[in-house]
Amino acid sequence: MGVLVLGSANADLVVAVERRPGGGETVLGGDTVVMPGGKGANTAVAAGRLGCDVALVGAVGADQYGSLLRESLASSGVRTDLVRTSERPTGIAYITVTPDGENSIVVAPGANSDVSPSDVDSLDWAGVSVLVCSLEVPLSTVEHALAVAAAHGVRCVLNLSPVAPVSPEALALLDPLIVNEHEALSLADSFAGLLTLGPKSAVVTLGGRGAAVVTADGVVEVPSPAVDPVDTTGAGDAFSGALAHRLSSGDDLVAAARYAARVAATSVTRPGAQPSYPTPDEVLA
């Protein structure tokens, strides 16, 4: 396979609201919609929809949400034999979406907390060119996976979301580190300053403005198609999946980021995370 994704698989429970509630306040919303999600599963599905040879390393519960996720992954061309069934319930993300398409999310990790270094130790790395990780699974497992992947000559990508204190040794393995604009400025004084943390390169996603690619040669911004957003849920994961796919296909980082920005822009024109991800002929120009 070209890409291996290590990360979470969640059921997204989505409700539309006119505005987010304040402390102690109740706000009425629309009907709850249940969709497959989770940063790891989203990233894998985004890559799979684009035709990538991809597998997910993760865990779900023996419940209806776990079945929903396995079906979504498989139908998108993602290998699921590395998704373990845990005794804990499938992770759930509680998501509110306002009319401007912006979202607020609370995640209950559930089975994602069971993804362990032993899951990494059982992997066959033959044919894997890119490992992409995110942080809704234990940090110790992610850092172990990065070290093992690098030892096998695999390119390591980390979407540092949610932000966590990653070790300098793990950061030094990354090519690239992916963060959004807010995360970037919480880690460094400038985009270029991200490289002082240790990664070989970084990509900063800028929402509707596209992305900034940071290398030793400088910062290159790539644009995003102008769209009217419907739902931004999972857009960053769409970017990560598309980026990993194109890196595994031989693109340089700027070209991969340029394509990933188009994929992410396409995804926000549709509701949900995984259901919004495009096939190659649907990606906006």
Secondary structure, DSSP 8 states (H G I E B T S, - for coil): --EEEE---EEEEEEEBSS---TT----B---EEEEE-HHHHHHHHHHHTT--EEEEEEEESSHHHHHHHHHHHHTTEE-TTEEEESS--EEEEEEE-TTS-EEEEEE-GGGGG--HHHHHT---TT--EEEEESSS-HHHHHHHHHHHHHTT-EEEEE--S-----HHHHTTEEEEEEEHHHHHHH-SSSGGGGGGS-S-EEEE-GGG-EEEEETTEEEEE-------S--TTHHHHHHHHHHHHHHTT--HHHHHHHHHHHHHHHTTSSSSGGG---GGGS--
